[in-house]
Amino acid sequence: MEKSTKRERVTFNGSRRKLQGAELKKDAGHWVLRWVNDDGDRLTDMQARGYEFVSPDEITGSVGDREIHGGSSDLNNKVSRIVIKDRSNPVRGFLMKIRKEFYLEDKAEKAKETDKVDEAIRGGQSGGASVANQYGDVSMTSRRQ
């Protein structure tokens, strides 16, 4: 007699994590993974920033509630999923990776820009316009160490 396998039930509350769960087989600590939609020049832009496509043989595990290779199409050996199911023009997301050192550099640059905006708001200036007393007082604290 064959042993039946019980399938895990997924709740119907909209909280499925369709794109989470993939991990690199080796050197995982040296890379940061990110899903990138194939929208306009987005993939080319990300490659120019140092991102690389992830191939199915580089990852292990599952994406969301499915095996990594189950719902993933192999387009030129790139891990991808349909992320927006528009009948006329579906959008595909590709799993990409960037070296952790580049990711941290980019994150630090973005933080500098955000800090400038925060300082402008604290000083009552935002985009060259005064923001003092227009909507009440603004109070901000930084959680960065």
LINSULWO-V598511 format. One record per pair of residues at least 24 apart in sequence whose C-alpha atoms are under 7 Angstrom apart, sorted by the first residue. I is the first residue (numbers start at 1). J is the second residue. D is the distance in whole Angstrom. If there is no record, write none. Layout:
BEGIN
I | J | D
I | J | D
END
This chain:
BEGIN
17 | 64 | 5
18 | 63 | 6
18 | 64 | 4
18 | 65 | 6
19 | 63 | 5
19 | 64 | 5
20 | 63 | 5
20 | 64 | 5
21 | 61 | 7
21 | 62 | 6
21 | 63 | 5
21 | 64 | 6
22 | 59 | 6
22 | 60 | 6
22 | 61 | 6
22 | 62 | 6
22 | 63 | 5
23 | 59 | 5
23 | 60 | 6
23 | 61 | 7
24 | 58 | 6
24 | 59 | 4
24 | 60 | 6
25 | 58 | 6
25 | 59 | 5
25 | 60 | 6
30 | 99 | 6
30 | 100 | 5
31 | 97 | 6
31 | 98 | 6
31 | 99 | 5
31 | 100 | 5
32 | 97 | 5
32 | 98 | 5
32 | 99 | 6
32 | 100 | 6
33 | 95 | 7
33 | 96 | 6
33 | 97 | 4
33 | 98 | 7
34 | 95 | 6
34 | 96 | 5
34 | 97 | 6
35 | 93 | 6
35 | 94 | 5
35 | 95 | 5
35 | 96 | 6
36 | 93 | 5
36 | 94 | 5
36 | 95 | 6
36 | 96 | 7
37 | 91 | 7
37 | 92 | 6
37 | 93 | 4
37 | 94 | 6
38 | 91 | 6
38 | 92 | 6
38 | 93 | 6
50 | 98 | 6
51 | 96 | 6
51 | 97 | 5
51 | 98 | 5
52 | 96 | 5
52 | 97 | 5
52 | 98 | 6
53 | 78 | 6
53 | 95 | 6
53 | 96 | 4
53 | 97 | 6
54 | 78 | 6
54 | 79 | 6
54 | 95 | 6
54 | 96 | 5
54 | 97 | 6
55 | 79 | 6
END
